[in-house]
Amino acid sequence: MRKFDDAKKTLIEITQQFPELPEPYNNLAAMAANQGNWIEARDYLELALKLRPTYAIAAANLGEIYIRLGAQAYENAAKGAQTNQRQYTLRAKALLDVLKPPAKRPPPASVPVRPANSKDSVQNNPPTTNLPESRSSNGASTVKN
């Protein structure tokens, strides 16, 4: 926890020394999000986007935070609801499902291979495939730094 506090303190110092930089705010948002502090993360990302409205990573991270805040709102509604509790719970789950990585696609259909002695075959060049983008080792979506 000490390293986390030191990192946060350093990032805050950077925002004071270089107030025009949006990246430290994005990093502060990532730290807040990793602790489940969605409101704090949202506030940092909004600051980053005020400094650079075209900062795509911060915009994408803010989108994820909004989804998490929406799910949290539905979860809170479900806790206090006399009616519609199940509906609110399902909506919260549906929002969080948006953040899950897509299901793995089946491998592409194989293409017939010509014999090696065919004059128009290209040797030592295996076919390329479009692999899905890599994710963290646990498959979870995370706020990007």
Secondary structure, 3 states (H helix, E strand, C coil): CHHHHHHHHHHHHHHHHCCCCCHHHHHHHHHHHHCCCHHHHHHHHHHHHHHCCCCHHHHHHHHHHHHHHHHHHHHHHHHHCCCCHHHHHHHHHHHHHHCCCCCCCCCCCCCCCCCCCCCCCCCCCCCCCCCCCCCCCCCCCCCCC
